Amino acid sequence: MRVNETILGVTAVAEVFPDGQKITAAAVEFDREIDNEKLSPALFSVKDRTVTKIYANSLPARADQGKNGKYVITELSLQDEEAVILPSPAHPSSPRLSVPGGPRGLGGGFPNIPLRVRKPLTLSLKLLDDIAAADGTALPASRDEIVSTKASQPIVEDFQQYEFKSIPYNLFVPKDYDEKKRYPLVMFIADASANSDDVLLPLVQGIGGVIWATPEEQAKHPCFVLVPQIPSSIHLMKDDFSVSPELETIKGLLDDVAGRYSIDRNRIYTTGQSQGCMASCELNVRYPDYFAASLLVSGQWNPETMAARLAKKNLFIALSEGGPREFPGMNAVTAALESAGAQVARATLNARKSKAELNSDVKNLIATGANILYAVYDAKTALPDDGKEYPKMAHHSRGWEITYSIEAVRDWLLSQGRRQP
């Protein structure tokens, strides 16, 4: 749809960060190439947003450097309140939930607390001055408000949506998929705050689902990524260790995908946060020889059943020391696993270290060779040092915001092979 004589349309660019999806830029499409050298941040204003950078590009996407192209990319501050599409439970402006883990705690039933709902992926802007085209013409200003007509969601758009029985799901297939090769598969299950009728919600609540499908990760570890969407009507896991029947449906979904594609059955992995952590724990208990390794984040489960079945399995457990239920819960789990013969290595990490330092600390933990790795983020450093006041439950979501951002954790998971029974 043509907006005016020279502007063909505007795309809102929305990207996923550890604390949720945010609109990062406006991509304005013109009918001719724009002179990148003659652009300045003063050319556009975006309603309720702070413009940080403007450049031209040949695609409606952010880039490290601009170049002549038909798109003008207006980058926007991530600190703007209107940047946030899906506020994290840790965000100071989010509702103060009295229990960790979103609207149902660590899986318990708290249906009176509203579910998280994505805001529309839209923005509006004005072109405040003439803009120079690469052919030497001047394209006139348009002070009338221009509303975006499209949205771009990098990485999220690379997933396909399907349904298996009662469970909708998102599936990423490696771009150069060759059915003659065998591929690993990572399944991610989100926390209960992502339970909804929006199949994309578990992809955008944080990076736990999409991180494995990024070009950087796929270059190292080409793999399938499976992200089920739990309907809001389902209480998948509860703190009394009871389980919804839909957990078996998820296991059936795994089997179905593994049967339809060329999946390496010795390299199937599960990971999840809060509800997803609990689900991954129970799936391991029920099927201890199914997964090559598991990444268990910000959750807890039954120490007795885990110790009885999983003492020889590859588990990476990560959480904030300030997590009110998961920290004591996983302390009990790791103690029980150790008593059952597991090799357990523990580390308390300073979450405010640089990415490189934190990555190095995790590598040192992995180098112990233990099959159970337990990373705890020091409570004094787990929350952002930004002067804002965070509720205690923010420690819960910080566990997954930090963990999935650590490259060494991801590398560990995908380097594990299934131990033969």
N, C-alpha and C positions, 0 to 999 in steps of 0.2 A: 504494500500500500504506500503510495507516494504521499509524503507529508506536505511538501511544497515543491516548487519548481526544481530545486537542486537537492533537497534532502529526501532520500527514498524511504528511510525508516530508522528507527532506533532500537537497538538490542540492549537489554539489561543483562550484564554478565554477573552470574552468581557462582561463587566458588565455596568449597567446603573447607573449613578450618577445624582444628581440634575442638573448639567450643561451638561449632555449628556453622551453618551456611550463612554467607553474607554477600550482599551486592557490592562488588568491587569496582565496577566500571560501567560506563555507558559507551556503547559503540555506535556512532552516528554514521550511517551510510550515505554517501553523496553520489551524484551521477557521473562524477569524474574523479581522477586522482587528485589528492591534496598535497600541497608542498609542505613536507614535514618540517623543514627548516624555519618556516614562517608561522608556526603555531606557538601559542602561549596560553598558560592557564587562565588568563583573563577573558578568553574568547567565549567560554561557556559558563553558565551558572546552572546548578542542579538543585532542585527544590529539597531543602532540609539536609543537604549533603555538603561536604567540604571537598572541593576539587584540589587534588594534590599534583597532578601531572597530566599533560596532554601531548599526544603524538599521533602520527598517522600510521596506518598499517594496512596490509592487503587482506587481512582477516578480521572478523569481529572478536578479537581476543587480545588480552594483555600481552606485552612483549617487553624484553629487556631494553630494546632500542627501537626507536621509531624508524619508519621508512615511508617513502611516498606510496600512497595507496588510497583506495576509495573510502576507507573507514578512518574516522577520527576517534581515537580511544581517549576517553576522559576518565582517568583513574580517580577513585574516591577514597577518603579516609575511612579506615576500618574502625576508628574510634567513634564515628557518628552513631548515635542511637538508632537512626533509621537504616544503618547498614545491616543490622541483624534481622535475618529472616526467621530464625528459630532460636530464641534465646536459650542458652545453656542453663541448667539448674544452678550452675555456679555463678552466673552473671548477677551482679548486684541488683539489677532491675527486675529479675525474675521473681515469681512468687516464692515466699519463704515456706518451703515445704517442711513439715515437722518430722518427716522420716526420710532416710536416704533412698535414692534410687528412682525418683520420679513419682508419678501419681499413685503407684502401688508399692512404694517402698522397695525393698529387695525382693519383691514378688508378692508381698501381702496385699490384701484388698483394701484400697482406699479410694473407692469410686467417686467420692464427693469432690476430689481435687481435679480440676480441669485437665484434660489432655493437652499436649503441646500441638499447636496448629501453625503451619507455615503462613507467613504473610505473603501477599501477592508479589511476584517477581517483576515489579514495575518501578519506573521512576519517570520524572518529568524534568525537562531542561529548557533553556533558552540559549539561542545563539546571539551573543551581545554585539558582535561586530562582524564586518565583512571578513571572509576567509579566503586565503589565496590558494588557487588551484595550481597544479603542476604545469598546466598549459598557459599560465600567465593571466588567466581571467580571475576576476574577483566575484566570489559568491556572496550574495547579499545577506545581511543580518536578518534574523527572524526572532523578534522579541516576543512573539506569541509562544505560549507554553507548548512544548512538543512532548507527547507522552509516548513511552516505549511501546512498540507493537509486538516485540518478540523477546524471548529470554534464552540465554545460553548458559548451560550448566556443565562445564567441563568435567570430565571423568564420569559424572552421574549419567550423562547421555550415552556413555559407552555400555551401560547395562541394559539388558532386555528384560521385560516384565512378563511373567507367566503365572500360572496358578496350578498347584498340586493339591487336589482334594480341597480342603478348607483353607489352605495356606497360600496366599499370594507370595511371590518371591522375585528377587532381582538376580540376574545371572550375567556375569561378565565372562565372555569367551575370548581367549587370547587372539589378538588381531591376526596373527599368522598361523592360526590353528591348523595343524596337520594331523589328520586322524591316524597316521602311521606312527606318530610319536605318542608317548605317555606323558600326561601332565599332572602336576599336583593340583589339589583343590583346597582352598581355604573357605570355611564357612564362618560367617560372622553373625552373631545374634545380639541385637541392641538391648539397651535397658528398657524397662517397662514404660518410660515416658514416650518412647517411640511407637508404642502400640496404638494403632489407629487404622483408619480406612484409607490412608495415604500410603500407597505402596513405596513411594520414594523416601518417606520419612526416615527409615533406618539407614538410608544412604547419606542423609544430610544432617543428622543430629550431631555428627562428629566424624572423625576420619577412620574409625574402626572398620568400616566396610569398604570405603573407596581407596584407602591407602595402598592396598595390594594391587589395584588396577592402574595406578599411575604409570606413565611411561618409564620413569626411573626404576620403579620396582619390577615392572615387567621386563625391562632390559636385563635385570639380574636374575629374576625368578619368574619366567613365564608360567602363569597358573590361572586356573579357573577361580572365580570368586562367587560364592553363593551367599545371598543375604535374604533370609526369609523376613516377611513382614507379618508380625503377630497382630491379628485383629483386636480392636479395643475391647471386645466382649470376652476375650480369653485371659484368664489369670494363669499364665503358663507355669510359674513357679511360686511357691510360698515359703515363708520363713520357718514353717513347721516341717519343711522338707517334703511336703506333698506336691504332687505334680499333675498338671492337666494332661488328658489323653492326647492332646495335640503334640506333645513332645515326641510321641511315636510317629505321628504324621511327619514331623520334621526329619526323623530318621528315615522314613520311607522316601521323603523327598531327596535326601542325600543318596540313597541307593538308586533312585530313579535317574538322577543326573549322572551318577557314576556309571550307570549302565548304558546311557544314551551317548556318552562322549568317551573319548579315549583318556580315561583317568587312571593314574598310577595308584592302585589300591594300597600300596605301601606308603603313600604320601598324601593322605587325607588328614586335614587339620581342622580343629574347631577352636574358635575364640569368641569371646563375648564379654560384655560389661554388665555388672549388676545382675539383672534377670538373665542375660546371656551367659554370664559367668556360671550362674547356678545351673542353667540348662546344659552347658558344656560339661560341668562336673557330673551331673546325673547321667548324661549320655555316655561318659567315660565309665561310670560305675556299671551301667547296664551292658555296655559293649566295650570291655576293656582292651580288646585286641583290634579295635576298628581304627583308632586314630594313631597316627605316627607321633603326634605331640599336640599339646593344647596350651593356649595362652589365656590365662584366667585373670580377669581384671575386675577389681572393686566388687567382689562378691564373696560369698562363703557358702559352705554346704556341710553335709553330715560327716563329721570326722570318722565315725565308725565305719560307714560304708566305703568311704574313700580309702581309708587305711586297709580295709579288707581286700580291695580289688586293685588299687592303683600304686602300690609301693614301688613297683618296677617301671612305671610309666614315665614319660617325659612331660613334665609340667613346668611352665613358667608362671608364677603367681606374682601379681603386682597390685599395689594399692597404696593409699595414703595412710600414714600412721594415725591421722585424725579421723579416719573412717569409723564411725561409731559402732557399726556391726561387723563390717568385713575384717577389721584389724584383729579384734579378739577371735572372730570366727576362724580366720585363716591361721592364726597362731595355733589354735586347737587342731586344725587340719594338719599343719606341717609337723606338729609334735606327734600326732597319731601316726602319720606316715613314717616318721623317723623311727618310732617304736616298732613299726612293722617291717623295718629293714631298709627303708629308702635312704638314699644319700641326699641330704638336704643341705644346701648352701644358702646362707642368708646375707643380705646386705642392706644397710640403711643408707639411703642416697639423698644428697642435697639437690633438690629439684631446681634450685636457682642457679646451678652451674650452667656453663655454656653447653650447647648441644654436643660439641666435641668432647667436653669433659664428662658429661653424663653418659655419652656413648662409650667412652673409655672405661668408666666405672662398671657399666653393664658387661662389657667384654671381660673384665676381671672376674666378675661373678660367674660368667659362663665358663671361663678357663678353669674353674674348680673341677669341672667334669661331673658335678653332681647331676642326678637325673631330676631332682626337684629344686628349682631355683626360686628363691623368695626375695623379691625386691620391694622394700618399703620406703616410701618417700617421707623423709623427716617432716613431722607436722609443722615445724616452724618455717619450713621452706616450701611446702607443697602449694600454698596459695600464692597468687600473684603479688608481687611487691609493688603495688600501684596506688597505695593510699586509700583504696576503697574498702568498705566494710563488707565482709562476706559472711554468710551464715555458716554454721558448722557443717551443714550437709554439703557445702561446696567441696569439702575434702573428698566426698564420694565421686563426684564427676571429675575432679582434678586427677583422680587415679587414672582414668582412661584418656584424658586430654594429654597427660604426660607420656603414658606408656606407648600408645600407638605412634607417637612422634619419634621414638628412639629406634634408629636404624638397626642397632645390634640386636634388639629384641626381635624385630621382624626377620632378620637374617637367621637368628637361632631357630625360629619356628620352622622356616622352610628348608633348613639344612638337616632336619631330623628325618630319619627313616623309621618305619614301623618295626618295632622289635618283634621278632617271630615268637609266637607262644611256645 
